[in-house]
Amino acid sequence: MAEAPLQRRMITGSVMLATLMQAVDTTIANVALPSMQGSLSATQDQISWVLTSYIVATAIMTPPTGFLAERFGRKKLFLAAVIGFTVSSVLCGLAQNLEQMVLFRVLQGAFGAPLIPLSQAVLLDSYPPEQHGSAMALWGVGVMVGPVLGPTLGGWLSEYYDWRWVFLINLPFGVLAWLGISACVAETPRKQRRFDLFGFTLLTLAIGALQMMLDRGELAGWFESTEIVLEAALAAAFGYMFLVHMLTHPQPFLSPAIFRDRNLVTCLVLIFAVGVIMLATMALLPPFLQNLIGYPAVTTGLLLAPRGMGTMIGMLLVGRLIGRVSPRLLLLLGLSLVAGMLWEMSHFTDEVSRFALVWTGLVQGIGLGLLFVPLSTVAFSTLAPALRTEATSMYSLMRNIGGSIGISIVTAQLARGTQAHRAVLAEHVNPLNPRLDEALLPLAGQLSESAQLALLDTELNRQAALLAYLGDFELVMVITLATMPLLLLLRQPKPKAVAISRQTEPEELEAASPPALPQPRS
């Protein structure tokens, strides 16, 4: 049942705070890692566990959100998640060694996992069907803008204050979110449902092994490492066992009914692709600007900020168009804008202007904003409300896994591309190359021969890395273009069907499904 307008605004504000907290924390710690490494006396390999622990815990605890909401009530779970996330964030800011930091990051990821799917389900239930597009636009501002603004905020806090404020800043927002949710959000009925421990264990092991493989692959040397091969085998084996168990068990951990909705399944694939596109690009840009172009952390954050502004503009714009324009057209426009800007980025040079960085980021952000709202609206438009919380948890899980896979792909390609391009460039470094003599001639009287060779080697590495970055941008563009045919699978629900689905109770799911075709008489 939709809430009154005033209560709806208060619910939206409270839910947005919780969503923004969790979304920002997915990337805010990335730029603070060098400061943490020195403060916690950790090596490069050890400090990566600060990110790995959070990602794995979030991925594992996202699927149980639907069951926990049914068992304990959605409001109680929401409040517990906000409290746990806020307290664990404070503990992260107070950590004195690496062991404490990793433990508190695990808790932060576990408590933060339900926040996004719960906030999405609460907003969908609080708004009438005709306003779901506007609701998803507001919700998407937190989900999509958060990861983009995370590096900007993290770099600013680390530069002018201390890396601990990256986590301590969550305290006031967590308190406000708890007060708003406690006062405004209505509780849902509790349902006694048997917990499928075996199914949950299989899914946990599959997701955990997959996330460990993706996060540690580049450090361990991918499939040249026994660790990565073992993790890949475990992920495949446990994933297959979970699918078989889900399809054969009478009361599985994850209901197969959510995969019978064509719109939802198509949108799960699309949001997976959006996760790849968005987070892969965000993983490439900070090192490109800092290591290759030479911008400091604060300037890098400011140059990335227009991307978040563009996403916000795109979402607010599409929130007004979603009821008037076909979602397919909006998604096609969004993918086209993203692909066009990635094409522009694949032609960057090491002397790219700040204006080019700002306008490509702004337009790409608008494209991402045009993608997220129609996807979030269409995905649940034909799904019965009884399955909504479980479906939103799968929606968030697919976006997270897509982001992890995207980051792993572009990171691996960056390292291999750099080596390949350096080998090709090195072939032209020989005494018979007249252009090389022209480049080194001005340095002949200033530097020794060994210094000239060292400078040449540095420039070779720099140009090879630039070509590898451009190749990665082109790869993400190809992934974006390959996603477009999936739009043909989406269907626009009829308003009457949406209204019926909102009134459908769990016991009426079978009655609400399309009638079976009549069987021929014998």
C-alpha positions as CSV (number, residue, x, y, z in Angstrom):
1,M,0.0,0.0,0.0
2,A,1.5,3.4,-1.0
3,E,2.2,5.8,1.9
4,A,0.9,9.4,2.4
5,P,3.0,12.0,0.6
6,L,4.7,13.5,3.7
7,Q,5.5,10.1,5.2
8,R,6.7,9.0,1.7
9,R,9.2,11.9,1.6
10,M,10.5,11.0,5.0
11,I,10.9,7.4,4.1
12,T,12.7,8.4,0.9
13,G,15.2,10.6,2.7
14,S,15.9,8.0,5.4
15,V,16.3,5.2,2.9
16,M,18.5,7.4,0.7
17,L,20.9,8.0,3.6
18,A,21.3,4.3,4.2
19,T,21.8,3.6,0.5
20,L,24.3,6.4,0.0
21,M,26.4,5.2,3.0
22,Q,26.7,1.7,1.7
23,A,27.3,2.7,-2.0
24,V,30.0,5.3,-1.1
25,D,31.9,2.7,1.0
26,T,32.3,0.4,-2.0
27,T,35.0,2.8,-3.4
28,I,35.8,5.4,-0.7
29,A,38.6,3.3,0.9
30,N,40.4,2.7,-2.4
31,V,42.3,6.0,-2.5
32,A,43.1,5.8,1.2
33,L,44.9,2.4,0.9
34,P,48.4,3.9,0.7
35,S,47.9,5.9,3.9
36,M,46.4,2.8,5.6
37,Q,49.3,0.7,4.5
38,G,51.8,3.0,6.2
39,S,49.7,3.4,9.4
40,L,49.0,-0.3,9.8
41,S,52.5,-1.4,8.8
42,A,51.2,-3.7,6.0
43,T,52.6,-4.9,2.7
44,Q,50.9,-4.2,-0.7
45,D,49.5,-7.8,-0.7
46,Q,48.3,-7.6,2.9
47,I,46.5,-4.2,2.5
48,S,44.5,-5.5,-0.4
49,W,42.6,-7.6,2.1
50,V,40.9,-4.4,3.3
51,L,39.1,-4.3,0.0
52,T,38.8,-8.1,-0.5
53,S,37.2,-8.8,2.9
54,Y,34.5,-6.1,2.4
55,I,33.6,-7.3,-1.1
56,V,33.4,-11.0,-0.2
57,A,31.3,-10.3,2.9
58,T,28.9,-8.1,1.0
59,A,28.5,-10.7,-1.8
60,I,27.9,-13.6,0.6
61,M,25.3,-11.7,2.8
62,T,23.3,-10.2,-0.1
63,P,21.3,-13.3,-1.1
64,P,19.9,-14.1,2.5
65,T,18.2,-10.6,2.6
66,G,14.9,-12.0,1.4
67,F,14.7,-14.8,3.9
68,L,15.8,-12.6,6.8
69,A,13.3,-10.0,6.0
70,E,10.5,-12.5,5.9
71,R,11.6,-14.2,9.1
72,F,12.3,-11.1,11.3
73,G,10.4,-8.4,9.5
74,R,11.8,-6.0,6.9
75,K,11.9,-3.0,9.3
76,K,13.7,-4.9,12.1
77,L,16.3,-6.2,9.6
78,F,16.8,-2.7,8.1
79,L,17.4,-1.1,11.5
80,A,19.8,-3.9,12.6
81,A,21.7,-3.5,9.3
82,V,22.0,0.3,9.8
83,I,23.2,-0.1,13.4
84,G,25.7,-2.8,12.5
85,F,27.0,-0.9,9.5
86,T,27.5,2.3,11.5
87,V,29.1,0.6,14.5
88,S,31.5,-1.4,12.3
89,S,32.4,1.7,10.3
90,V,33.4,3.4,13.5
91,L,35.4,0.4,14.6
92,C,37.2,0.5,11.2
93,G,38.2,4.1,11.9
94,L,39.6,3.1,15.3
95,A,41.4,0.0,14.1
96,Q,45.0,-0.3,15.4
97,N,46.4,-3.1,13.2
98,L,45.6,-5.0,10.0
99,E,43.9,-7.9,11.7
100,Q,41.4,-5.6,13.4
101,M,40.8,-3.7,10.2
102,V,40.1,-6.8,8.2
103,L,37.7,-8.2,10.9
104,F,35.8,-4.9,11.1
105,R,35.6,-4.6,7.3
106,V,34.0,-8.1,7.2
107,L,31.4,-6.9,9.7
108,Q,30.9,-3.7,7.7
109,G,30.3,-5.7,4.5
110,A,28.0,-8.2,6.2
111,F,25.8,-5.6,7.7
112,G,25.9,-3.3,4.7
113,A,24.8,-6.0,2.2
114,P,21.0,-5.8,3.0
115,L,20.9,-2.0,2.9
116,I,20.6,-1.6,-0.9
117,P,18.0,-4.4,-1.6
118,L,16.0,-3.4,1.4
119,S,15.9,0.2,0.5
120,Q,14.8,-0.6,-3.1
121,A,12.0,-2.9,-1.8
122,V,10.8,-0.3,0.7
123,L,10.6,2.4,-1.9
124,L,8.8,0.2,-4.4
125,D,6.2,-0.6,-1.7
126,S,5.9,3.0,-0.6
127,Y,5.1,4.5,-4.1
128,P,2.1,3.7,-6.3
129,P,3.0,1.8,-9.6
130,E,2.7,4.9,-11.7
131,Q,5.5,6.6,-9.6
132,H,7.9,3.7,-9.5
133,G,10.1,5.4,-12.1
134,S,10.5,8.5,-10.0
135,A,11.1,6.3,-6.9
136,M,13.9,4.4,-8.7
137,A,15.4,7.6,-9.9
138,L,15.8,8.9,-6.4
139,W,17.1,5.5,-5.2
140,G,19.5,5.2,-8.1
141,V,21.1,8.5,-7.2
142,G,22.5,6.9,-4.1
143,V,23.4,3.6,-5.7
144,M,25.1,4.9,-8.8
145,V,26.5,8.3,-7.6
146,G,27.9,6.8,-4.4
147,P,30.6,4.7,-6.1
148,V,31.5,7.6,-8.4
149,L,31.8,10.1,-5.6
150,G,33.6,7.7,-3.2
151,P,37.1,8.3,-4.6
152,T,36.6,12.1,-4.6
153,L,35.4,12.1,-1.0
154,G,38.1,9.6,0.1
155,G,40.9,11.5,-1.6
156,W,39.8,14.8,0.0
157,L,39.5,13.3,3.5
158,S,42.8,11.5,3.2
159,E,44.6,14.5,1.9
160,Y,43.4,17.1,4.4
161,Y,42.4,15.1,7.4
162,D,43.2,11.4,8.1
163,W,42.3,8.1,6.4
164,R,40.3,7.2,9.6
165,W,37.7,9.8,8.6
166,V,36.9,7.8,5.6
167,F,35.0,5.4,8.0
168,L,34.1,7.8,10.8
169,I,32.1,10.0,8.5
170,N,29.4,7.3,8.4
171,L,28.4,7.9,12.1
172,P,26.1,11.0,11.7
173,F,24.5,9.6,8.6
174,G,23.9,6.3,10.2
175,V,22.2,7.9,13.2
176,L,20.0,10.0,11.0
177,A,19.1,7.0,8.8
178,W,18.2,4.9,11.9
179,L,15.9,7.7,13.3
180,G,14.1,8.1,10.0
181,I,13.6,4.4,9.4
182,S,12.5,3.8,12.9
183,A,9.9,6.6,12.8
184,C,8.5,6.2,9.3
185,V,9.0,2.8,7.7
186,A,6.1,0.3,8.4
187,E,6.9,-3.2,9.4
188,T,6.0,-6.1,7.1
189,P,4.3,-9.3,8.3
190,R,6.6,-12.1,9.5
191,K,6.4,-15.5,7.9
192,Q,7.7,-18.7,9.3
193,R,9.8,-20.2,6.5
194,R,12.2,-23.1,6.8
195,F,15.8,-22.0,6.3
196,D,17.6,-24.0,3.7
197,L,21.0,-24.2,5.3
198,F,22.5,-26.6,2.8
199,G,21.4,-24.3,-0.1
200,F,22.8,-21.2,1.6
201,T,26.1,-23.0,2.3
202,L,26.5,-24.0,-1.3
203,L,25.7,-20.4,-2.5
204,T,28.0,-18.9,0.1
205,L,30.9,-21.1,-0.9
206,A,30.3,-20.5,-4.6
207,I,30.2,-16.7,-4.2
208,G,33.1,-16.6,-1.8
209,A,35.3,-18.6,-4.0
210,L,34.4,-16.6,-7.1
211,Q,35.0,-13.2,-5.3
212,M,38.4,-14.4,-3.9
213,M,39.4,-15.6,-7.4
214,L,38.4,-12.3,-9.0
215,D,40.0,-10.1,-6.3
216,R,43.3,-12.0,-5.9
217,G,43.7,-13.1,-9.5
218,E,46.0,-10.3,-10.6
219,L,48.2,-10.5,-7.5
220,A,48.5,-14.3,-7.7
221,G,49.1,-14.5,-11.5
222,W,45.7,-15.8,-12.4
223,F,45.6,-19.4,-13.6
224,E,49.3,-19.8,-13.3
225,S,48.6,-19.9,-9.6
226,T,47.3,-23.0,-7.8
227,E,45.3,-20.8,-5.5
228,I,43.3,-19.3,-8.4
229,V,42.8,-22.6,-10.1
230,L,41.4,-24.1,-6.9
231,E,39.1,-21.1,-6.3
232,A,37.8,-21.3,-9.8
233,A,37.1,-25.0,-9.5
234,L,35.3,-24.5,-6.1
235,A,33.2,-21.7,-7.5
236,A,32.1,-23.8,-10.5
237,A,31.5,-27.0,-8.5
238,F,29.5,-25.3,-5.7
239,G,27.6,-23.1,-8.2
240,Y,26.5,-26.2,-10.1
241,M,25.5,-28.0,-6.9
242,F,23.4,-25.0,-5.8
243,L,21.5,-24.8,-9.1
244,V,20.7,-28.5,-8.9
245,H,19.6,-28.1,-5.3
246,M,17.5,-25.0,-6.0
247,L,15.6,-26.8,-8.8
248,T,15.0,-30.0,-6.9
249,H,14.4,-29.0,-3.3
250,P,10.8,-28.4,-2.2
251,Q,11.7,-25.2,-0.2
252,P,15.0,-24.0,-1.6
253,F,17.0,-21.1,-0.2
254,L,16.4,-19.0,-3.4
255,S,12.9,-19.4,-4.9
256,P,13.0,-20.5,-8.6
257,A,9.8,-18.4,-9.1
258,I,11.8,-15.2,-9.5
259,F,13.5,-16.6,-12.6
260,R,10.3,-17.2,-14.4
261,D,9.7,-13.5,-14.9
262,R,11.3,-12.6,-18.3
263,N,11.7,-8.9,-17.5
264,L,13.5,-9.7,-14.2
265,V,15.9,-12.3,-15.8
266,T,16.7,-9.9,-18.7
267,C,17.3,-7.0,-16.3
268,L,19.6,-9.2,-14.1
269,V,21.8,-9.8,-17.2
270,L,21.7,-6.1,-18.1
271,I,22.5,-4.9,-14.6
272,F,25.4,-7.4,-14.5
273,A,26.7,-5.6,-17.7
274,V,26.1,-2.2,-16.2
275,G,28.2,-3.3,-13.2
276,V,31.0,-4.3,-15.5
277,I,30.8,-1.0,-17.5
278,M,30.6,1.3,-14.5
279,L,33.0,-0.2,-12.1
280,A,35.5,-1.2,-14.7
281,T,35.7,2.4,-16.0
282,M,36.0,3.7,-12.4
283,A,38.8,1.3,-11.7
284,L,40.7,2.5,-14.7
285,L,40.4,6.3,-14.4
286,P,42.0,7.1,-11.1
287,P,45.3,5.3,-11.9
288,F,45.2,6.7,-15.4
289,L,45.0,10.2,-14.1
290,Q,47.4,9.8,-11.2
291,N,50.1,7.4,-12.4
292,L,50.1,8.3,-16.1
293,I,49.0,12.0,-16.3
294,G,50.5,12.9,-12.9
295,Y,47.5,14.5,-11.2
296,P,47.4,14.5,-7.4
297,A,44.6,12.6,-5.5
298,V,42.5,15.8,-4.9
299,T,42.7,16.9,-8.5
300,T,41.8,13.4,-9.6
301,G,38.8,13.4,-7.4
302,L,37.6,16.8,-8.7
303,L,38.0,15.6,-12.3
304,L,35.9,12.5,-11.6
305,A,33.2,14.5,-9.8
306,P,31.4,15.5,-13.1
307,R,30.7,11.8,-13.8
308,G,28.6,11.7,-10.6
309,M,26.9,14.9,-11.4
310,G,26.0,13.6,-14.9
311,T,24.6,10.4,-13.3
312,M,22.4,12.5,-11.0
313,I,21.2,14.6,-13.9
314,G,20.4,11.6,-16.0
315,M,18.4,9.9,-13.3
316,L,16.4,13.0,-12.4
317,L,15.7,13.5,-16.1
318,V,14.7,9.9,-16.8
319,G,12.5,9.9,-13.7
320,R,10.2,12.3,-15.5
321,L,10.4,10.5,-18.9
322,I,9.9,6.9,-17.8
323,G,6.1,7.1,-18.0
324,R,6.1,8.8,-21.4
325,V,9.0,7.2,-23.3
326,S,9.6,3.5,-23.9
327,P,12.2,2.1,-21.5
328,R,13.9,0.4,-24.4
329,L,14.5,3.7,-26.1
330,L,15.9,5.2,-22.8
331,L,18.2,2.2,-22.3
332,L,19.3,2.4,-26.0
333,L,20.1,6.1,-25.6
334,G,22.0,5.5,-22.3
335,L,24.1,2.6,-23.8
336,S,24.8,4.8,-26.9
337,L,26.1,7.7,-24.8
338,V,28.3,5.4,-22.7
339,A,29.7,3.7,-25.8
340,G,30.3,7.0,-27.5
341,M,32.2,8.4,-24.6
342,L,34.3,5.2,-24.2
343,W,35.2,5.6,-27.9
344,E,36.3,9.1,-27.2
345,M,38.3,7.9,-24.2
346,S,40.0,5.2,-26.3
347,H,41.6,8.1,-28.2
348,F,43.0,10.0,-25.2
349,T,46.7,10.9,-25.2
350,D,49.1,11.6,-22.3
351,E,48.4,15.3,-22.9
352,V,44.6,15.0,-22.7
353,S,43.0,18.3,-21.6
354,R,41.0,18.7,-18.4
355,F,38.1,19.8,-20.5
356,A,38.0,16.5,-22.4
357,L,38.2,14.6,-19.1
358,V,35.3,16.6,-17.7
359,W,32.9,16.5,-20.6
360,T,33.4,12.8,-21.4
361,G,32.8,12.0,-17.7
362,L,29.7,14.2,-17.6
363,V,28.1,12.7,-20.7
364,Q,29.0,9.2,-19.7
365,G,27.4,9.8,-16.3
366,I,24.2,11.0,-18.0
367,G,24.2,7.8,-20.0
368,L,24.6,5.7,-16.8
369,G,21.7,7.6,-15.2
370,L,19.5,6.8,-18.2
371,L,20.4,3.1,-17.8
372,F,19.8,2.5,-14.2
373,V,16.3,3.9,-13.6
374,P,14.5,2.1,-16.5
375,L,16.2,-1.2,-15.5
376,S,15.2,-0.8,-11.9
377,T,11.6,0.0,-12.9
378,V,11.1,-2.7,-15.6
379,A,12.8,-5.4,-13.6
380,F,10.1,-5.6,-10.9
381,S,7.1,-4.2,-12.9
382,T,5.7,-7.7,-13.7
383,L,6.9,-9.5,-10.5
384,A,4.6,-10.3,-7.6
385,P,5.3,-8.2,-4.4
386,A,5.8,-11.4,-2.4
387,L,9.0,-12.1,-4.4
388,R,10.2,-8.5,-4.4
389,T,12.7,-8.5,-1.5
390,E,14.3,-11.7,-2.7
391,A,14.5,-10.4,-6.2
392,T,16.0,-7.1,-5.2
393,S,18.8,-9.0,-3.3
394,M,19.6,-10.9,-6.5
395,Y,19.5,-7.7,-8.5
396,S,22.1,-6.1,-6.1
397,L,24.2,-9.3,-6.2
398,M,24.4,-9.4,-10.0
399,R,25.5,-5.8,-10.1
400,N,28.2,-6.5,-7.5
401,I,29.5,-9.6,-9.2
402,G,29.4,-7.8,-12.6
403,G,31.5,-5.0,-11.1
404,S,34.0,-7.5,-9.6
405,I,34.4,-9.3,-12.9
406,G,34.7,-6.1,-14.8
407,I,37.5,-4.8,-12.6
408,S,39.3,-8.1,-12.8
409,I,39.1,-8.2,-16.6
410,V,40.4,-4.6,-17.2
411,T,43.1,-5.0,-14.5
412,A,44.4,-8.2,-16.1
413,Q,44.2,-6.7,-19.6
414,L,46.0,-3.6,-18.4
415,A,49.0,-5.6,-17.1
416,R,49.2,-7.8,-20.2
417,G,48.6,-5.0,-22.6
418,T,51.4,-3.0,-21.0
419,Q,53.9,-5.8,-21.5
420,A,52.8,-6.5,-25.1
421,H,52.9,-2.9,-26.1
422,R,56.3,-2.4,-24.5
423,A,57.7,-5.3,-26.4
424,V,56.5,-3.8,-29.7
425,L,57.8,-0.4,-28.9
426,A,61.2,-1.8,-27.8
427,E,61.7,-3.2,-31.2
428,H,62.0,0.3,-32.6
429,V,64.6,1.3,-30.0
430,N,67.9,0.8,-31.8
431,P,70.8,2.9,-33.1
432,L,69.5,2.8,-36.7
433,N,66.3,4.7,-35.8
434,P,66.8,8.3,-36.8
435,R,63.9,9.6,-34.7
436,L,65.4,8.1,-31.6
437,D,68.6,10.0,-32.3
438,E,66.6,13.2,-32.7
439,A,64.9,12.7,-29.4
440,L,68.1,12.0,-27.4
441,L,70.2,14.6,-29.1
442,P,69.1,17.5,-26.9
443,L,70.0,15.5,-23.8
444,A,73.5,14.5,-25.0
445,G,75.2,17.4,-23.2
446,Q,73.0,17.3,-20.1
447,L,72.8,13.6,-19.1
448,S,75.2,10.7,-19.2
449,E,74.5,7.8,-21.5
450,S,73.2,5.6,-18.6
451,A,70.8,8.4,-17.5
452,Q,69.5,8.8,-21.1
453,L,68.8,5.0,-21.2
454,A,67.0,5.1,-17.9
455,L,64.9,8.1,-19.1
456,L,64.2,6.2,-22.4
457,D,63.1,3.1,-20.4
458,T,60.7,5.2,-18.3
459,E,59.1,6.7,-21.3
460,L,58.8,3.3,-23.0
461,N,56.9,2.0,-20.0
462,R,54.7,5.1,-19.9
463,Q,53.7,4.9,-23.5
464,A,53.1,1.2,-23.3
465,A,50.8,1.8,-20.3
466,L,49.0,4.5,-22.2
467,L,48.2,2.2,-25.1
468,A,47.1,-0.5,-22.6
469,Y,44.6,1.9,-21.0
470,L,43.2,2.9,-24.4
471,G,42.8,-0.8,-25.2
472,D,40.9,-1.3,-22.0
473,F,38.5,1.6,-22.8
474,E,37.9,0.1,-26.2
475,L,37.2,-3.3,-24.6
476,V,34.6,-1.8,-22.3
477,M,33.0,-0.1,-25.3
478,V,32.7,-3.4,-27.1
479,I,31.0,-4.9,-24.0
480,T,28.6,-2.0,-24.0
481,L,27.7,-2.5,-27.7
482,A,27.3,-6.2,-27.1
483,T,24.7,-5.5,-24.4
484,M,22.3,-3.6,-26.8
485,P,20.6,-6.7,-28.4
486,L,19.3,-7.8,-25.0
487,L,16.9,-4.8,-25.0
488,L,14.8,-6.7,-27.5
489,L,13.9,-9.2,-24.8
490,L,12.3,-6.6,-22.5
491,R,8.5,-6.1,-22.6
492,Q,6.5,-3.1,-21.4
493,P,3.9,-4.2,-18.8
494,K,0.3,-3.1,-19.0
495,P,-0.8,-0.7,-16.2
496,K,-3.6,-3.2,-15.4
497,A,-1.2,-6.0,-15.0
498,V,1.0,-3.9,-12.6
499,A,-2.0,-3.0,-10.5
500,I,-3.0,-6.6,-10.2
501,S,0.5,-7.7,-9.3
502,R,0.6,-5.3,-6.4
503,Q,-2.5,-6.8,-4.9
504,T,-1.3,-10.4,-5.3
505,E,-0.5,-12.2,-2.1
506,P,1.9,-15.1,-1.8
507,E,-0.8,-17.7,-1.8
508,E,-2.3,-16.1,-5.0
509,L,0.9,-16.3,-7.0
510,E,-0.3,-19.4,-8.9
511,A,-3.6,-17.7,-9.6
512,A,-1.9,-14.6,-10.9
513,S,0.3,-16.5,-13.3
514,P,-0.8,-16.8,-17.0
515,P,-3.4,-19.5,-17.5
516,A,-2.2,-22.8,-19.0
517,L,-3.0,-23.5,-22.6
518,P,-6.0,-25.9,-23.0
519,Q,-5.0,-29.5,-23.7
520,P,-6.3,-31.2,-26.7
521,R,-9.0,-33.8,-26.1
522,S,-8.1,-37.4,-26.7
